[in-house]
Amino acid sequence: MSRPAIFADMADAFVSGLGNVTAQVTVKGEVVELTGILRKVRETDLLDIEGMGLEGVSYSFSASGTVLDGVRQSDTVTITRSDDAQDIGKVFLVAGHVDDGRAMKRLLLHEDE
């Protein structure tokens, strides 16, 4: 994806200020080590079956859109370092992505069990 030049250094600023993990990400078949932003969100009502809600956790990983442009669904993200020492060693599959078209790309993750 072509990105406007004005946003070229913004991803580095976001990741240096908010990055909380280092991960090995598969990009075009190659493993790349990136610092990024891992978000873990507890959600309720992911599914409503006969009035019973389902609770779960969803994960996303954000990093430079330029670097992540080659990531495809079912590529992997492996957490190698974490500021809070949680989730280290977890392997996630890329389920989809959200691209702001400027600096960042957010990968929607599914925990590989």
N, C-alpha and C positions, 0 to 999 in steps of 0.2 A: 504494500500500500504506500502510495506517495504521501509524505507528511510535510506540511509547511515548515520552511526553514526556521521561522520564528520560535517553533516549539522544540528545536533540536536538542537543547540542553535541559529542558524541563524534566524529562524522565530522571536524569541523574539527580536533580535537586529533590524530586519527590522521594526517590529511593534512599538518598543519603539522609534525608530528614525523617522518613517514616519506615524505612526498611527494617524488618524485624527477623528475617530469616535469610539463610543462604541455601540455595537449592540447585540440584543438578537437573536440568531440563533437557528433554530430547527435542532438538530442533533440526528438522530435515535429516533425521537419522543420526545426528551427531549429539553428543552430550556436552552441554554448555553449563558452566557454573555461574549462577547469577545471584545477586542480592535482590530481594524483592519484599513485597508486603503480603504476608499471609493473613487472611481473615478467616476466623472461625465464628460462625453465627448459629446460635441455637434458635431453631424455628419451631413453632407449634402450628398445628393445622396444615401440615404438609399434605395430608390426605384426610378426608372426612368420610368415614364408613359408618353409616347408621348412627350418626350423632356422636361418634367417638373420634376425637382428634388424635393425630399421630405427631409425635415430637421427634425432631432429629437435628442433626448438625450439618450445615453446609459449609464448604470451604471454597475460597478463591485465592488466587495468587496473581499479584500485579507486578509488572516490571516494564522495562523499556519496550514500547511497541515495535521499534525497529528490530530489536534482537528477537522478539517473539513472533515476528511476521511469518516465519516458516512452520510454526507449531500447528499440528493437526490433531483432530479428535483421536483419542486413544493413545497419544504420546504420553510420556510419563513426567512427573515432577517428584523428585525425591528430596526431602528436607534433610540437609546435612548440618545446619547450625541454626539455633533459634535463641533469641534474646531471653526467653523465659524457660529455656531448656526443655520445653514440651514439643511434642511432634517430631523430634529428631528420629530419623530413620523411616518415617512414614512415607509410603509410596502412594501417589495419587495418579489417577488417569485423567486426562483432559477430556471433559464432557462437552465443552463448548467454550466460546470466548465472547468478550465484549470489547470492542475497540473504539476509543474515543476519537480516532482519526487524527490525533494531535501528538501526544507524547507517550501515553500508556496503553497497555493492553491488559485486560483482566481475564485470566483463565478460570473457568468454572470447573471445579474439581470433583471427582468421585473417588472416595477412598478405595484403594485396591486391597481387597480383603483376601 
